[in-house]
Amino acid sequence: MIRNNRTAMFLLSLSAAVLACNLPGGAPASQPQVEPPQASQPAGDVPAETLPPNVVHIQSPATTLGFGTYIYDVESSGTAAERRAPYGDSYNINRLERPFLQDMTYVRDLDIVKAVVSEDADWFYVSIDLVGTDPNNVLGIDYGLELDKDYDGFADDLIWAVPPYTSSWDTANVKIFEDKNHDTSAVSPVKSDAPITTDGYDTQTYFGGPGDADPDLAWVRLGGGAESTLQFAFKKSWSGTVFMLGVVADANFRDAHKFDLVDRFTEAEAGSPVKEKQYYPLKALFAVDNTCREAFGFKPTGYEPQLCPREEATPAPKTPEPGCTDPGQYHDEGSCEAAGCAWRQNGSVVVAVVYYCTYP
């Protein structure tokens, strides 16, 4: 009897211990290791599983857009079979025409033809026209907008979109980065300062909606019109109305820290897509395309770094003076001197300096 009681008591104690371990206050047998929270990486994609779900959007972009300002770019489809860009890649003014892989294979979905910037009361819209028709290319192509709000050549904000892109306006794949220490263009706002190390756009300020103070800040969608392969929309309340804007496509680096890309490599290291240049073919810097920057909300002087080229006004005809034949007309140097006339430069901000024959 005593033995049976002892056995019963042992079994009762064992059952109580098991139950205690399974109660909410009971300690588990082992504790999993919990990593401390990591600082967000401005240039990396935010994994979808880490984002809070069910973002409630209050304001969204328009479905149909109006007319706007064009930003044109060189495109390489006409010379792609020759494994080269026709021109338009100017390393010393941060103009990249490199919609090619390192072996000079052409990627149509990287090649920007133009962008159209339009607006309404609340939004700016940027419609990007590509040679190709599939921004969801298997390479994985990121597209971005650089905003230079004080038009000094050092861009201040980068709106960046990552695939997959859908035909409906969405914020989930859009991020915004800011350059707080003013080093996106390293030392020079235009030319390459390589080799140099900077952190580019150093701070992520928008994460695609979840957790953002304004979840409606920036959007992206496929299509949107006959001249648009991909469209961005961003709020005027965030951007303001005065800035310079350029477009970039990137299937290689996809890293906000690395801007400007021309500051990461010397031209010899980067290679060139233009056969006539000494560094052809492409080497370290490939699979990227960008545009010049257009001015919005202000009248540019013409000296703004990375500004899109402007057309020069045609000078008014001049009244002939005695002893000078056809003043105000184009002449080569010899004919001007033979006519007893002098040379005058037409303007100071011109792509190709033009001189006119005038009476001294």
Secondary structure by P-SEA (a helix, b strand, c coil): caaaaaaaaaaaaaaaaaaaaaccccccccccccccccccccccccccccccccccccbbbbcccccbbbbbbbbccccccccccccccccccccccccccccccccccccccbbbbbbcccbbbbbbbbcccccccccbbbbbcccccccccccccccccccccccccccccbbbbbbccccccccccccccccccccccccccccccccccccccccccccccccccbbbbbbcccccccbbbbbbbbcccccccccccccccccccccccccccccccccccccbbbbbbbbcccccccccccccbbbbccccccccccccccccccccaaaaaaacbbbbbccccccbbbbbbbcc
